[in-house]
Amino acid sequence: MIRRILESLETSREREIYSGLDTRGELAWSRSSDEILAAVGAWQATLRSRGVRPGDRVGMDLPRGPELLPAHLAALAAGATVVPINAALTESERESVLEHAALRTLVGPTDRPGRAGPPRLLERTPESPALLIFTSGTTGEPKGVPLSETNLEANLDALAHAWGLTEADRLLHVLPCHHLHGLAVALYGSARIGMPILLLERFDADLCIEVLAEQEATVFMGVPTMLRRMARSPLVRDLPRMRVFISGSAPLEPQEFRLFEARFGHAPVERYGLTETMIVSSNPLDGERRDGSVGLPLPNTEVRLADDGEIEVRGPAVMSGYWRAPELTREAFRDGFFLTGDLGRHDEAGYLRIAGRKKELIIVGGTNVLPGEVEQVLAAEAAVEEVAVAGMADPDRGESVAAFVVVRAGQDETAVEAHLRARAEAKLAPYKRPRSYRFLSALPRNPMGKIDRRALSRI
């Protein structure tokens, strides 16, 4: 992958391919391919001065600025393993990640590159991953997910073909750069094919719409929360150059899919993946994009469903195992397939639909209830802005279903609850119907935009 990125930079000299926008959407800085190559060489000089060798791990804790991409590329070119650091971690979580990663050095906001020089491509040691992403740091010991050059190259190549990405596109980048979607898919994936990147300092719905129009971006990658807010923005702009909106990291409710398509004239391309598997499936660029679905498996990727509905994945982008955790690795695989912990089903056309996390199952009187199934029924109510369900302790049946609802502005909560109870009675078996309805101003979410069901159960 890094060889392909450097070759892409070499062949697109003097093109402005990496730019930053401020909070007003105005150009704050810009770098050409030549300038990025020089910066990669300069960062390599810094890493050499710190004793970094192939196989070492380099932590990256840089802000969204002009040095972010060159510093990452320098570490990869030096044969090192990049370990992105999530700035939102608490001090104890951060210390745990740093301890598990056993870094050679950490590149932070106050660091500066050394003397400029041409990049040097060094071979990494065979056992050394290119990227090491730590997940679940808030639920105990962090799990390190190592991704090799082979994993990254296979997945990014498949996605470039699936989404028709070329150097003629222009990406508006609003995702965090410490996880798979924002870092590997968006940042590395764009650089790999020479696609110009517009790095926005932070997400704002109105600002994104303005930038998409003014900067003539063609590709947007986001999470459902972002698309939901953009669809409800009062700002109206023509987007003549826009080609594809890609959504992932959490399900996009069918009614939100339709609202977005009606507003912008683009059906979002929903996809599915995990850090451990990279991107597994995607709705087609050319062909039917089904709301409520994450599409079809990428080429050379196998998806199967266990008897209990758990999604299992095998393919060239799946990690070989967790970082220095042989027991966790053994538990995570069966017959060469990675056990995702997600529940799903295939519709009549073979499209994959996600029903929720296996651990989020609500067990009512010994019978399983999928949160996603209940949420889909309730979310169809026109007065509902957002809805999530979770299991609550029940002295009689073990658990009962509770619904947490955000209503649209101006709606009466009492009337909305009555409509929801009627809808649930008509559409859901008795054990699946929510026993209680709680109204919130917003649903609790984690930094990835996913609903925090554990937080719901504590409300």
Order of alpha helices (4+ residues) and beta strands (2+ residues): alpha-beta-beta-alpha-beta-alpha-beta-alpha-beta-beta-beta-alpha-beta-alpha-beta-alpha-beta-alpha-beta-alpha-beta-beta-beta-beta-beta-alpha-beta-beta-beta-beta-beta-alpha-beta-beta-alpha-beta-alpha
